[in-house]
């Protein structure tokens, strides 16, 4: 048994295959860009609702994850994985950006709304290109948390 197989068996829910993560990121990107181009806040709202349901209820209502698992095929031996907690943290950041964007839009602050939507797009594009800014923030937070509790 190889190392990757033993890690997969030992931690079945601790990691998500990167092809699934990238599929979801591409879907998020399509939703946000479509919302901006079509000037339709409901597209952004539907993405927020999908993300909230999947984070609150779990994989049972993760429609994007379900479609990704059915549509994306890859070799288990050669695939990279992402930490589930880091992905959930990224999704919380995305939800926060989307909700701020929606509230600003409804309040008539279109520049702020567009700024947060573009910020989300930039973060997703960076993550798709290999630099996950949300993961960096998550791991910096974990290091900071460790240092605080270590000193106590």
ABEGO torsion letter per residue (X at the ends): XBAAAAAAAABAAABBBAAAAAAAAAAAAAAAAAAAAAGBAAAAAAAAAAAAAAAAAEAAABAAAAAAAAABBBBAAABBBBBAAAAAAAAAAAAAAAAAAAAAAAAGBAAAAAAAAAAAAAAAAAAAAGBBAAAAAAAAAAAAAAAAAAAX
